Amino acid sequence: MDTKPHTDIGIWYSTWYAKTTDYSKSNHENTWTAWNIAVEPLLPDGSFGTYDSIDPNIISFHLELMAEIGIDFIIMDQTNNIDVDGGYINARSLMTARTLKEYNDSPEHTHKLYYCSAIGGIQWTRDYATIEKEAKLLYERYVQSDFGSSDYHYTVDGKPLLVVYAGNSGDADGWANYAGDKIYSSRFTLGWANNASEAGCYGWAFDKGTKWHPETVVVMPGWDNRKGAKPVPRDGGRWYDQSWQVVLDADRSPERIVINSFNEYAECTAIFPALTENYPNMPYTNQKGEYDPYYYWNLTREYIRRFKAKFGE
């Protein structure tokens, strides 16, 4: 896929929403209640409500809408350790990859989508060996599967992309100097995400504003992790507009644009249609203060249209 002549548009995708019971306070049984996420996303039947990320009908619905507005690949967020809480997030990520294969294999779907994963165990271990350990797990579970080829797995420079969220604990320079095993990690192209808003990274918050880079540019509507860090207010879509304007004002297009995010409700970066009036840190209101559950989704559609029109995509 990395030989495509146009800019690839990616989006962070959260696969950790469990709903095996209605009221459990365990996040791997009901993430919505455990994390107090008072958001009701759009469902396939047109209503709004919560869901389980392991449901292939939900995944297919998301993929169809992403394809409709021009998204090319998803970054599955597995940054809280691949097998955390009994592996419930990884199980849902695997289902997402399998469902994406079925989506791409269907002749009726002419706009293909691709997936990759983001890891992040190093943010706690502060040990670069963690990257190699997680790369091995992902290689064995994804790349070596029937949904692991470049027909489904997003590639950069001829290898599957693996995004490393390092928090404040590590970076590409430190990894380059790491002398330990890189057997499995060398089978991926590594991208980096951290908390420094660095140009060329794949995330995370970019609270210092979007920065243009010839390879990767991150755009986001706002951010609030509700843990004492200074939030990035959405300001009726103005922050999102400023992010996209960095791309639209450039004299050339980057290799990829990464949107943060599709459905990361815990840190309030989501753009997917949802009822959010009971979740004040993520207001879906326009610059007139009018509430619209589709506002950020429609904004994204328009920004992608404008980008493709300018650069002849």
N, C-alpha and C positions, 0 to 999 in steps of 0.2 A: 504493500500500500504506500510505502514511502516514496515511490516513483511517480505518484500522482502529480500533475502539473499545477495543482491549485492548493490554496491554503486549507489545511485540515482544521475543522472546528470540533474541539473536544469539550467535554463537560464532566465535572466530578459527579459521581453517582454513589449515593449511600445505599448499601445493601443490608443494613443492620436492623431494619424494622421488623420485629417479631410481634405476632399477635396470635398466640396459641390459646390464650384465655382472655377474658374481657377485663379482669381487674387486678391481675398479678402485679406486684411491685418488683418483680424480677425482670431485668431488661431483656434476657433471652427468652422470656415468655410473653411479655407485653412491653415493648420498648416505649410505647407512647405514654403509658401510665407511669412506668418506672422513671422516665426522664421528664415527666410533666410537660410533654409536648402537646400543647392545646391547639394543634393544627389539624384541619381536615382537608386532605388533598383531593383533587379530582379523581373520580373512579371511572372505570370503563363504561358504566351505564349512565354517566352524566351527573350522578349525584356526587356528594362530597362525604368523605369519611376516612377512617384509618384502614390500613391493610397490612398484610404480611409480605415481606420482600421475597419470600420463597414461592409465591404464587406465580406460575408462568403466565397467567392471564394478565396480571398486573404488569409484569415485565414486558410482555408483548405490547401492551397498551402504551407503556412508556416509550418503547423503541419506535413504535409507529408514529407517535407525536414528535419524537426527536427527529426522525427522518423527514417528516413533513416540513420542519422549519430549517433543515439543512445541517443538523448535527452529524458529524462523521464518526466520532468515537467517544467512548465513555471511559473514565478512570474510576474503577471500583475502589472505594476507600476501605482498605484493610490495615490502616495505620495504627490500630490499637492492639496489634499482635494478631497474626493470622488465625490462631486457634484460641483466642480469648473466649472465656465463658463457654467452654466445651465445644468451640468451633462453630457456634451458631451463625456467625457472620460469614465465615468461609463457606458454610453449606449454602447460604443464600447467594454468595458470589458465584459459586459453581453452578447453581441453577440459572443465574443470569447468563453466564457464558454458554451453557447448553441451550438456553432459550434463544440467545442471539444466533447461535448456529442454525437453529431451525428457522429463524427469521430470514437469515441470509440465504438459506437453501431454498426458500420459497420463490418460485419464478415471478410471482406477483410483486415482489419487493425489489424494485429496480435501484433504489438508493440503499446501498449496503452500509451497515454499521459495524464497528470494530470495538474491541474491549482491551483494556490492560488493567493492571492493578497498581495500587500504591501501598507500600509497606512503611512501617515506622517504629519497629521495636527498638531501634537505636536511640530514640529519644529518651528511653528509660535506662537501657543498659550502658549507653555511652561507649559502646564497644563495636568497632567496625565489623567484627566477626558476625554480628547479628545480621548484617546485610547479606552475607554469604549464606547463612543458615536459612533466612527467609526466601532468598532467591532459589535455593534448592527445593524448598517446599512448593513454590509456585511453578518451577520448571516441571517437577514431577506431576503436579496435579492439573496443570493447565496446558503447558506447551507440549507435553508428551501425550495429550489426550486427542480425541478426534475433533475437538474444537480449538486445538492449539496452533493450527497452521495460520499463515498470513491471510487466509480467506476469512479469518475471524479475529485473530489476535492482532492488535495494532502494532505496527513495526516502525522503527526509526533506524536509518542507516543499515537496513537489512536484518535487524534483530528485533525481537519482541521488546517493546518499551516496558521498563519497570521504573516507576516513580518512587523515590525514597524521600519520605518526610522525616527530616532530621530534627525538627524543633529548633532548639538552641544548642544541639549536642554534636553536630557533625556537618561536613560539607564535602563538596567534590574535591577540594584540595587535600583534605585529610584522607579521603578515600584513595586518592592517587598515591599518597605516601604510605598507605597501609601495606605491609609486607606479608600479610597472611594469605590464606587460600582465597582464590577468586575463580574457582573452577566453574561454578554455576552462575555466579553473577556476571562472568565474562560472556555468557550466552545471551545476555540481555544488553540493550542500550539503556544506561541509567540516566534518568532525569532526576532533578532535585527539587524539593519543596521545603521551605523553612519559614521562620517567622520574621524575616528581615526585609520582605518586599523587594527582593533582588530581581533585577532584569534578567530574563532568560529562564527563571525558575517556573515551575508548574503551579505554584501556590506557596503559602497558604492565604493568609488574610489580605495581603497587600494594602495594609491600613495606611501606608504612606503614599498610596496612589499607584495607578497602573504605569508601568514603564515599558517603552517600546524596545523590542529586541528582534533581530532578524530570524531567530529560531522560534521562540515561544513568548507569547504575550498573554497575561492573565487579565480577565475582566471580571468584575463582581459588582453586585448591586448594593452591598453593605455587609456588615459583620457585627456580631455581638455574641460572645461566648458566655456571657452572664456570670463570669467568675472574677470580676474585679478589673479586668483589662478594659482599657478605653475603647468603647465601641466605635464603629464606623456607621453613622446614621444613614439611612437610605435617602432621606430628604426628598421624598416624593419622586424618586427616580433620578435625581440630579447626580448622585455619586456614580450610578450606572452609566449615565450619559457621559460623564467625564471620562470614565474608563474606556468606553467604546470610542470616544472622540480621539483618544491617543492613537488608536488604530486607523480611524478614518482620516485623520489629518496627516498621516505618514505618506511619504512619497512612494513607498512600495509596501507590499504585503509581506507579513512574516510567514514562516513555514507552517505555524499552527497558532490558533487562538484557543485558549482554555477558559471556559466559563466556570466560575465557582459560585453557585453550584446548581444542580438540578433539584435536589431534595435534602440538603443538609439543614434540617430544622433546628438541631441543637445549637448550632452556631449562627443561625439566622442568615444564611447566604442563599437560600433557595429562590428559584424563579418559577417553578412549576405551579400551575393554577391551584389555589387552595383557599379555604376560608381561614383567615388569620386574625379575625377581630378579637379573639380571646388570647392572642399571643402578641402583646404590644411591642415586643422587641423586633418584630418582623412585619411592619405594616405594609399591606398591599394597597397603598393609596397613591394617587397621582399628585402632580404639583399643585392642584387645586384642593387637595385634601379629600378628594372623593375616593371612596373605597371601591376596589374592583379586583376580584379574585384572579382575573386573567391579565392584570395589568403588566406584570413583569414578563410573563410569557409572550404577550403581544409585543412588548418592547424588544425582546430578544429577537423575535421574528423580523421586526423592522430593521434592527441593527444589522442582522445577517444579510437581509435584502440589500441594504444600502452598501454594505461592504462589498458584496458580490457585484453590484452594479458599478461601483467605482473601479474595482480592479479586474473587471471582466471575467469573473469566476463562472 
